[in-house]
Amino acid sequence: MPLIPEEPQIHESVPGPRATPAAGRTAPTPRPVPGPGPRPAAPSRPGKPGPPRGPVATPPQRGPRDSAKTAAPADTAPQLQLIPASAEGALDAADEAVDLLLDSGRAPSDILVVTTGEPHPWAAHELSFGEASYWAQHDAREDVFYVAADAVGRAAARPVVVVAVNGGADDAAARALPTAMTRAGVLLVICGDPQRINAALGAGV
């Protein structure tokens, strides 16, 4: 099912934390559709690696969240949004997409980010404290969660899934996208090369 980039539907974003593109990358300016059901403004997503801490990761405290459903009905397919980006820029595009979604009112706990190539710096940092600590943060559902494509099958469904097609094996996207789609309740945002994404969707969805 080929995808066509959509016009932006986020008119302005509230100033907030922004990811800093890694050296050598050029960050695009994605404009993901927030999807139905905006929620009250919530704290920003987890930051990139910071000072070393103890072996047990403690999820940051968040304010009260609403009790809205975390997934759409089983017979409702998620809305698809394509954000064109190179493999080198896909991770930055995904970070920007998350920022825009949070600015639009999405709760951090609504968002799952999947990478097909190198892991997101937050995931790499948290995994350095062990698998148990890392997955405990997933189970706590208190923040944005970042997962590699080969482990997305273990992740629970969330209203919004953002996929960064940032490299990996040739068939990484084809293997990751169908699973990511089953994890997205209302919105699936895919950041990467449109030709590769369309080929992956045609082969795997």
N, C-alpha and C positions, 0 to 999 in steps of 0.2 A: 504494500500500500504506500505509493510514493507520497512524500510530504512536501508541502510548499511552505516556505517561510511565511509567517503571518505578520501583519502590520502590528506595531506596538499598541498595547492597550493600557499600559501604565503611563500616565501622562507626566507625573512628577514623582520623584522619590524623595522621601524625607532624608535629610543628611544622616548618615550613620556610618558604622565601620565598613570599610571596603577592603577587599583582599588586595595585596600588593603583588602585581605580576612578577613571576620568577624571572631571573636574568635570561635574556635571550628570547622571551616570549612577547608577543604583541597581543594585548587583551582586546577582544572585540567589545562591542557595546550591545549585549543581548537585551531583549525586551520580552521576557516570558509573560504569558497571560496568567494572572493570579489564579484563575479558576473560580468556580462558584463558591459562595459562602465565605466572604472575608471575615476575619476574626479580629478581635481587639488587638491593638499593637502589643508586641511581645518583645522581650530582650533579644539581642542579636545572637547569631550562631556561635559555636565554639571557635576560638581563635586558633591560629597556627601555633606550632610548638613554642612553649615559653620556658621559664626556668624549670630545672629538674625538680621532681617531687617524689614522694614516697611510692612504694610498690603498689599500693592500693589506690586506684583512681576514684576520687569522690566527685560525682556529678555536681555541677554548679547548681545553686538553689535558684529556683525560678518563682515568679509570682503565680498566683492562681490562674489556671487555664479554664476555658469553657469546656463543657462536656459534649460538644458537638460530635457527630459521628466521625470516625476516622477512616471510613471507606464508603464508596458509593455502592449501591446495590450490585449484586453479583452479575446481573444481566445488563449493566451499564458500562460500556467501554470508557476508559479515561480519555480526556481530550489530549491530543498530541500537539506539541509545539516544537518546532525545529529551530535551533539557533546555529547558523553556519559558523564554523570555526575550524582552524587547522588542528592537527593532532597536538601540536605544541601549545596552541592557545585554548584547547577545549577545557582544561581544568580551570583556567582563569575565567572562561565564559560561564562555567558552572558556578563558580564562586559569586560572580556578578548576578547570576540568575537567583541564587539563594538570597543575596542581599535585597534584590528587588522584590522578591516574594515576601520577605520579612517586612520590608517597608510598606508593602501593600496590606499588611495586617495578618499574614499567615503566622501561626504559632510555630516556634522552632521544632516542636515535637511532631509537627505535621510533615516534616521534610526528611526524605532519605536521599542521599547522594551516592551514586554508583560510579566507579571508575573502571575503564577497561584496560588501561595501561598502568603506569606507576600509581601507587596509592596516594590519596590526598594526604598532605603533610600532617593533618590532625590525626588521621587513622594510623599513620606510621608512628607518630609520637605515642599515641595511646597503646598501640600494640607492643611497644617497647616495655610496657609494664605487665604484659602477659595477656593471653586470650581471655581468661576469666574476668579480669578487670574491664577489658574492652567490651565484651558482650554484656557485662552487667550494666554498662551505660546504655546499651541498646535496649535492654529489658526495662530499664527505668523510664524510658520514653520521656525524658525531660529536655531534650535538645535535638538539634539537627544531628543525624547519624551518618557517618561516611563508611562505605564498605567497598571492597574490591569485587569485581564482577564474578570471580570464582567462588565468592562466599555469599552472593546476594540471595541464593536460595535459602539461606538460614535466616535472613532478615524478615521481620514481620511487615505486613502491608501498612502503608501510610497514605494519607490523602494525596501527597505530591511526591513524585520521584523524579530526580534530576540525574541524567546519565551523561557523564563526560567520556566521549569516545576519544581518549587521549593516548591511543597506541595499543600495544598488546599484540597478540597473535592475529593473523589475518581474519580468523573466524571469531575473534573475541566479541565483537559487536553482535554478530549473528547469534551467538550463544547467550549473551547477556540481555539483549533487548526483549525477547519474549518473556523472560522471567521478570525483568523490571516492569513490564506492562502488567503482569499479574499482581505486582506489589503496589501499583499506583491506583488509588481510589478514584480521584477525579481529574488528575493532571499528570501527564508524562512529558517532561522537558528533555530533549536530547540535544546535546552540544557536540558538534563535530562536523566532519566533511559530509555534505549532503549526498554525494554519490555513494559513499561508503554506507551511510545510514540507510538510504533507500534500498541498496542492494541487500543489506542485512535484514531490513524489514520484509523485503520480498521473499527472502530465503527462510526467515525464521518465524514470521508472524502469520 
